[in-house]
Amino acid sequence: MITRSERRSRRMLQVAGAGAAALMALSACSSSDDSSSSAPGSSSGSASASPKLSGTVTVFAAASLQESFTELGAEFEKQHPGTKVTFNFGGSDTLAASITGGAPADVFAAASAKTMAIVTDKNDTAGTPVTFVRNQLEIATLPGNPDKVASLKDLTKSGLKVVLCDKTVPCGAAAQKALEASKLELTPVSYEQDVKSALTKVELKEADAAVVYKTDVKAAGDKVEGVDFPESAEAVNDYPIALLKNAPNAEAAEAFIALVRSAEGQRVLGEAGFLKP
Amino acid sequence: MTRLDESGAAARTSKGGPRRRGARAPGRRGVPLPLLLPGIVALAFLLLPLLALLVRAPWGSLPELLSSTEVWQALQLSLITATAATGVSLVLGVPLAWLLARTDFPGRGVVRALVTLPLVLPPVVGGVALLLALGRNGVVGQWLDSWFGITLPFTTTGVVIAEAFVAMPFLVISVEGTLRAADPRFEEAATTLGASRFTAFRRVTLPLIAPGIAAGAVLAWARALGEFGATITFAGNFPGRTQTMPLAVYLALQNDPEAAIALSLVLLAVSIAVLAGLRDRWLTTP
């Protein structure tokens, strides 16, 4: 009953399965490598007076920090040879939930005090979080602004497809605050799970406009056009950063936080469009 | 034995009634340990997370958590879209399965592999691909928009499309397996007696493979009900329009884990109820 093509396709499935298993084994290997290399690094670091940093620093950071933190991570690896910075960018609330759920991370940089509070409430931070930048909202429209969006009120025009961040995400909470402050009712087509997916919908021209951060508009280059609106002053987000209590590589993590707060770090973040704290 | 192998796991339960009974008898005499132990571990591994969900469920505040309109909206939307996606899969997937199983055309193996691609593709990638194809600015979508004024992203139809995209391969593979296991001589006899090939399909093949189609449809429905990645990417997230249960669970998990657990319980209960109900009606009849 088995024809040749069937047998072939079944073999193909087997090969695919073996490939997937091999990939899993590989990734398992690499992650265990990371932890074993970081553990001795941190212990030898605490023994010597001037710590030689090594190992991996795992940074959980808000999606809006992606470009500037990636740059700072490369800078950190250059300053401290032998270290590696790995990032997990996402919605701050998702990151906070995974940290309180026990995800192994050294540093948490959130896009709002509220999402940082989720972590501090569970006593998962070592020390008090400090605000290192602030960010303001901006409207992102299609290139050339074909719908002539000039204000927050213009977004409430019927027929315009607007995406907002979900209210649980800092950019969504801030947008809600700005809308309430200006007493506007805005029905978006979608509440996106983080600021980058909101922006992507405009970049792909599926939505006409999105309320995102200034920094995201800047990072998107000419794929979107930014429109400032005065109400955004009502909803400026503080970005807190904190060392986590169960940080596997606390010393390197502290050095990374120091870099973010240094003049060099502030320069990179300022260029990305962030405001000084 | 090869016939059983061909017809996918679900089809096997549907067709293997009498055969299985025959196979079980010698197995009872002694279960080999190398099979028994991993088997029990596998069972525990699959059931433990579900048990944890039940143990940690906020039973006291459950009625309150579940009485919100958002929950019912999401549940209703999930059931409607999953059923619609299954319908789409049936209408389009069964003919495709028939083509793959009963006709011979060049490159059939490639087509068959391409059909299974959505099974291995990360759903989010599927969602992006759907945007690029059917989005307002997509390869096909731009014509839909300018000719008919139809835009699919951010609509309930978009949810159905995203779910059908990931669920249809399950149905196609399952039905194709059943078709291959079914004896083609019945169809041949029908055509010899003067029936057209389509009549033979309708009157002979369809009744013959009905249990396989049912099993495939249940698989597709279950997959569509749990769909997350392609839906949130292609259709977005708006309560009542595109926010299905999995999306509601994901977003609730962010700020209210208890609500997320409650929502998950509802989804779990609905799935178990439907699967159990269908099992009694269709899947166990030979």
Interface residues (C-beta under 8 A of the other chain):
Chain A: M1 I2 S5 E6 R8 S9 M12 A16 G91 D93 T94 A97 I118 K161 V163 D166 T168 V169 P188 V189 S190 Y191 E192 Q193 S197 K201 L204 K205 E206 A207
Chain B: T2 R3 E6 R108 G109 R112 A113 V120 L131 L132 G135 R136 N137 P153 F154 R180 A181 I232 T233 A235 G236 N237 F238 P239 T242 Q243 Y250 L251 L253 Q254 N255 P257
